[in-house]
Amino acid sequence: MSIRTSDVDGVDTIILPPVRDLSDGFSVRRALPSAHRRMVGPFIFFDQMGEAVFNSGEGLDVRPHPHIGLATVTYLLEGEILHRDSVGSKQAIRPGEVNWMTAGSGIVHSERTSDAVRASGGTLFGLQTWVALPTSHEETDPGFSHHKAADIPTIEDAGARLTLIAGHSDGLTSPVKTYSDMVYADIALQEGARYQLKAEHVERAIYVVGGAVEVVGQSGGFAAGELVVFKPGAEIVLRGRGASGARLMLLGGEPLPEKRNIYWNFVSSSAERIEQAKADWQAQRFAPVPEESEFIPLPA
């Protein structure tokens, strides 16, 4: 993973996440955590999934695996994923919908392509993030919530559209239950359309999913696959650049006061708690996922 410099005032870091091929042409770009930036607000993990194209009979198969101390947020731009977890949830997610899974004291889940979608093939393109939970909620009961696209607030103005996935911004509040101050939004900008980055959140970043953006009044811009972290309080007005405009994710919030340890799928303010989770998974003490018999072993 590398970074690049920018002449744009107000930019702290630009992270260039590498492409990792997982299997069968399915790749991810992991922007967080990195050696250059561990978190943005409460966000400790940021993956772009795909864009993948599956032929008939192919699909995604992420076997059951555990989490503690965090919440996962899944948001798709194309395709469908079938989520199952150890609290009994079984939910397909489609573009514009939000899956929020609170791991808390411990949860296990799988992510697969359903039999119906696998039969016909198709595309898969989306984002998965992890939000570290405050210490007061790290051991909260695990849970899962699904929100339909029609319930996620959206505003449009002069070629700019903002969909607020979680948290609050621009006078909107998402119905997704969160545990700390944060913003997570999907922003689409037509060519020349503008969006002013609000300073209400201490830490802010954008991930450019497609197209390119520039900062009004300054030279230089940001391209697809770049995570751009801004300095606190910086006044930034973004503008879509090029015929296709831009699609980007806005993320940030109040940074958590305590350091977070991360190992595999476990996040905690306590290193000892991570070790306990590792031992629990090796001994298969986590609750199982109904309808599933496979699992991902603890990595060496």
C-alpha positions as CSV (number, residue, x, y, z in Angstrom):
1,M,0.0,0.0,0.0
2,S,1.4,3.4,-0.9
3,I,0.5,7.1,-0.6
4,R,0.9,10.1,-2.9
5,T,1.4,13.8,-2.2
6,S,-1.0,16.5,-3.3
7,D,-0.8,20.3,-3.7
8,V,-4.4,20.6,-2.6
9,D,-4.7,22.6,0.7
10,G,-6.5,20.7,3.4
11,V,-5.4,17.2,2.4
12,D,-3.7,15.2,5.1
13,T,-3.0,11.8,3.3
14,I,-3.9,10.1,0.0
15,I,-3.8,6.4,0.3
16,L,-3.5,4.2,-2.8
17,P,-4.8,0.7,-1.7
18,P,-3.5,-2.3,-3.6
19,V,-5.7,-4.7,-5.5
20,R,-5.9,-8.1,-3.8
21,D,-7.2,-11.1,-5.9
22,L,-9.0,-13.4,-3.4
23,S,-10.3,-16.1,-5.8
24,D,-12.0,-16.7,-9.1
25,G,-11.4,-13.2,-10.3
26,F,-12.9,-11.6,-7.2
27,S,-10.7,-8.8,-5.9
28,V,-10.7,-6.2,-3.2
29,R,-9.0,-2.9,-2.5
30,R,-8.3,-2.4,1.2
31,A,-7.9,1.2,2.1
32,L,-8.1,0.9,5.9
33,P,-6.2,-0.1,8.0
34,S,-2.9,1.0,6.4
35,A,0.6,1.7,7.6
36,H,-0.1,5.4,6.9
37,R,-3.5,5.7,8.4
38,R,-5.1,3.2,10.8
39,M,-8.5,4.8,11.3
40,V,-10.8,7.7,10.1
41,G,-13.2,8.5,12.9
42,P,-14.5,5.2,14.1
43,F,-13.8,3.5,10.8
44,I,-11.0,0.9,11.1
45,F,-11.6,-1.2,8.0
46,F,-12.6,-0.1,4.4
47,D,-12.8,-2.6,1.5
48,Q,-14.0,-2.1,-2.0
49,M,-15.4,-5.4,-3.3
50,G,-15.1,-6.0,-7.0
51,E,-16.3,-5.1,-9.5
52,A,-16.6,-8.8,-10.2
53,V,-18.3,-10.6,-13.0
54,F,-19.6,-14.2,-12.3
55,N,-20.6,-16.7,-14.9
56,S,-23.4,-19.1,-14.5
57,G,-22.7,-21.4,-11.6
58,E,-20.1,-19.0,-10.0
59,G,-20.5,-16.7,-7.0
60,L,-19.2,-15.4,-3.7
61,D,-18.5,-17.8,-0.9
62,V,-17.2,-16.3,2.3
63,R,-17.5,-19.1,4.8
64,P,-18.6,-18.5,8.4
65,H,-16.1,-16.4,10.4
66,P,-16.2,-14.5,13.7
67,H,-16.1,-10.8,14.8
68,I,-15.8,-9.0,18.1
69,G,-15.8,-5.3,19.1
70,L,-17.0,-3.8,15.9
71,A,-20.0,-3.3,13.6
72,T,-19.8,-4.3,9.9
73,V,-21.6,-2.1,7.3
74,T,-22.3,-3.6,3.9
75,Y,-23.4,-1.4,1.0
76,L,-23.7,-2.6,-2.6
77,L,-23.6,-0.7,-5.9
78,E,-24.3,-3.8,-8.0
79,G,-25.4,-7.4,-7.4
80,E,-26.6,-9.2,-4.3
81,I,-25.2,-11.0,-1.3
82,L,-27.0,-13.4,1.1
83,H,-26.0,-12.8,4.7
84,R,-26.4,-15.4,7.4
85,D,-25.3,-15.0,11.1
86,S,-25.3,-16.8,14.4
87,V,-28.1,-14.7,15.9
88,G,-30.4,-16.3,13.2
89,S,-30.4,-13.5,10.6
90,K,-30.8,-14.5,6.9
91,Q,-31.0,-11.5,4.6
92,A,-30.3,-10.7,1.0
93,I,-28.8,-7.3,0.4
94,R,-29.2,-5.4,-2.9
95,P,-28.0,-2.0,-4.2
96,G,-28.9,0.9,-2.0
97,E,-29.8,-1.2,1.0
98,V,-27.8,-1.3,4.2
99,N,-26.8,-4.3,6.4
100,W,-25.5,-3.2,9.8
101,M,-24.2,-6.1,11.9
102,T,-23.1,-5.4,15.5
103,A,-20.5,-8.0,16.6
104,G,-20.1,-6.7,20.2
105,S,-19.2,-9.7,22.4
106,G,-19.1,-12.0,19.4
107,I,-20.9,-13.0,16.2
108,V,-20.3,-15.3,13.3
109,H,-21.5,-14.8,9.8
110,S,-21.2,-15.9,6.2
111,E,-21.6,-14.0,2.9
112,R,-22.6,-15.9,-0.2
113,T,-24.3,-15.7,-3.5
114,S,-27.7,-17.2,-3.3
115,D,-28.6,-20.3,-5.4
116,A,-31.0,-18.3,-7.6
117,V,-28.4,-15.6,-8.4
118,R,-25.6,-18.2,-8.8
119,A,-27.7,-20.0,-11.4
120,S,-27.8,-17.0,-13.8
121,G,-24.4,-15.3,-12.9
122,G,-24.0,-11.6,-12.6
123,T,-21.9,-8.8,-11.2
124,L,-20.9,-7.8,-7.7
125,F,-19.6,-4.4,-6.7
126,G,-19.8,-2.8,-3.3
127,L,-18.2,-1.6,-0.1
128,Q,-17.7,-3.2,3.3
129,T,-16.5,-1.2,6.3
130,W,-15.9,-2.0,10.0
131,V,-16.8,0.6,12.6
132,A,-15.0,0.1,15.9
133,L,-17.4,0.3,18.9
134,P,-16.8,2.6,21.9
135,T,-15.4,0.8,24.9
136,S,-18.8,1.1,26.6
137,H,-20.3,-1.0,23.8
138,E,-17.5,-3.4,22.8
139,E,-19.1,-6.2,24.7
140,T,-22.7,-5.4,23.8
141,D,-25.0,-8.2,22.7
142,P,-24.6,-9.1,19.0
143,G,-27.3,-8.1,16.6
144,F,-28.2,-7.4,13.0
145,S,-30.4,-4.8,11.2
146,H,-31.4,-4.5,7.5
147,H,-32.6,-1.2,6.0
148,K,-34.3,-1.0,2.6
149,A,-33.1,1.6,0.1
150,A,-36.4,3.6,0.3
151,D,-35.7,4.2,4.1
152,I,-32.2,5.6,3.6
153,P,-32.4,9.5,3.4
154,T,-31.3,11.1,0.1
155,I,-31.0,14.7,-1.0
156,E,-30.3,16.1,-4.5
157,D,-29.3,19.5,-5.7
158,A,-27.9,20.8,-9.0
159,G,-26.4,17.5,-10.1
160,A,-25.2,16.3,-6.7
161,R,-26.9,13.5,-4.8
162,L,-26.1,12.4,-1.3
163,T,-27.4,9.2,0.3
164,L,-26.8,9.0,4.1
165,I,-26.0,5.4,4.9
166,A,-25.2,6.0,8.6
167,G,-24.8,8.8,11.0
168,H,-25.7,12.4,10.4
169,S,-24.8,15.1,7.8
170,D,-26.3,17.9,5.7
171,G,-29.3,18.1,8.0
172,L,-30.1,14.4,7.6
173,T,-30.0,11.5,10.1
174,S,-29.9,7.9,9.0
175,P,-32.3,5.4,10.6
176,V,-29.3,3.0,11.0
177,K,-28.5,2.7,14.7
178,T,-24.9,3.7,15.5
179,Y,-22.9,3.9,18.7
180,S,-20.7,6.9,18.2
181,D,-20.5,10.1,16.2
182,M,-20.0,9.3,12.5
183,V,-20.9,10.0,8.9
184,Y,-21.0,7.5,6.1
185,A,-22.6,8.6,2.8
186,D,-22.7,7.7,-0.9
187,I,-22.2,10.9,-3.1
188,A,-22.8,11.1,-6.8
189,L,-21.6,14.2,-8.7
190,Q,-22.4,14.9,-12.3
191,E,-19.7,16.7,-14.3
192,G,-19.3,20.2,-12.8
193,A,-21.6,19.5,-9.8
194,R,-20.4,20.5,-6.4
195,Y,-20.5,19.3,-2.9
196,Q,-19.3,21.2,0.1
197,L,-17.6,18.9,2.7
198,K,-19.1,19.8,6.1
199,A,-16.8,20.5,9.0
200,E,-19.2,19.1,11.6
201,H,-17.1,15.9,12.0
202,V,-13.6,16.0,13.3
203,E,-12.1,13.4,10.9
204,R,-13.3,13.2,7.3
205,A,-12.2,11.3,4.2
206,I,-13.6,10.4,0.8
207,Y,-13.0,7.2,-1.2
208,V,-13.4,7.7,-4.9
209,V,-15.4,4.7,-6.3
210,G,-15.6,5.9,-9.9
211,G,-14.7,8.9,-12.0
212,A,-12.7,11.8,-10.7
213,V,-13.2,14.8,-8.4
214,E,-11.3,18.1,-8.0
215,V,-11.3,20.8,-5.3
216,V,-12.9,24.0,-6.4
217,G,-10.3,26.8,-6.6
218,Q,-7.3,24.5,-6.5
219,S,-5.4,22.5,-9.1
220,G,-5.1,18.7,-8.9
221,G,-7.7,16.1,-8.2
222,F,-8.5,12.6,-7.0
223,A,-9.1,9.5,-9.1
224,A,-10.9,6.2,-8.6
225,G,-9.4,3.9,-6.0
226,E,-8.0,6.7,-3.8
227,L,-8.8,7.3,-0.2
228,V,-8.3,11.0,0.5
229,V,-8.1,12.0,4.2
230,F,-8.7,15.7,4.9
231,K,-7.3,17.9,7.7
232,P,-9.8,18.7,10.5
233,G,-11.7,21.9,9.8
234,A,-10.4,22.3,6.2
235,E,-12.9,24.0,3.9
236,I,-13.3,21.8,0.9
237,V,-15.7,22.0,-2.0
238,L,-15.6,19.0,-4.3
239,R,-16.5,19.1,-8.0
240,G,-17.2,16.2,-10.4
241,R,-14.6,16.1,-13.2
242,G,-15.0,14.5,-16.6
243,A,-18.0,13.4,-18.6
244,S,-18.9,10.6,-16.2
245,G,-18.7,12.8,-13.1
246,A,-17.8,10.9,-9.9
247,R,-19.1,8.4,-7.3
248,L,-17.5,8.6,-3.9
249,M,-18.0,7.5,-0.3
250,L,-17.8,10.0,2.5
251,L,-16.7,8.6,5.9
252,G,-15.6,10.0,9.2
253,G,-16.6,11.1,12.7
254,E,-15.2,11.6,16.1
255,P,-12.0,9.6,16.7
256,L,-12.2,7.1,19.6
257,P,-10.0,8.1,22.5
258,E,-8.5,4.6,23.0
259,K,-6.2,2.7,20.7
260,R,-7.8,-0.3,19.0
261,N,-6.0,-3.6,18.5
262,I,-6.9,-5.6,15.4
263,Y,-6.1,-9.2,14.5
264,W,-7.9,-10.9,11.6
265,N,-11.6,-10.1,12.2
266,F,-11.2,-9.1,15.8
267,V,-11.1,-5.5,17.1
268,S,-10.8,-4.5,20.7
269,S,-9.3,-1.9,23.0
270,S,-7.9,-4.9,25.0
271,A,-5.1,-7.0,23.6
272,E,-6.1,-9.7,26.1
273,R,-9.6,-9.7,24.7
274,I,-8.2,-10.4,21.3
275,E,-6.3,-13.4,22.6
276,Q,-9.5,-14.7,24.2
277,A,-11.4,-14.4,21.0
278,K,-8.6,-16.3,19.1
279,A,-8.8,-19.1,21.7
280,D,-12.6,-19.2,21.5
281,W,-12.6,-19.5,17.8
282,Q,-10.0,-22.2,17.7
283,A,-12.1,-24.2,20.3
284,Q,-15.3,-23.4,18.4
285,R,-16.9,-21.7,21.4
286,F,-18.7,-19.1,19.2
287,A,-22.3,-19.7,18.4
288,P,-22.7,-21.4,14.9
289,V,-24.5,-20.0,11.9
290,P,-27.7,-22.0,11.1
291,E,-27.7,-23.8,7.8
292,E,-23.8,-23.7,7.7
293,S,-21.3,-26.4,8.4
294,E,-18.1,-24.8,7.0
295,F,-15.9,-22.2,8.7
296,I,-12.7,-20.3,8.1
297,P,-9.9,-21.4,10.5
298,L,-8.0,-18.9,12.6
299,P,-5.0,-17.8,10.4
300,A,-1.5,-18.7,11.6
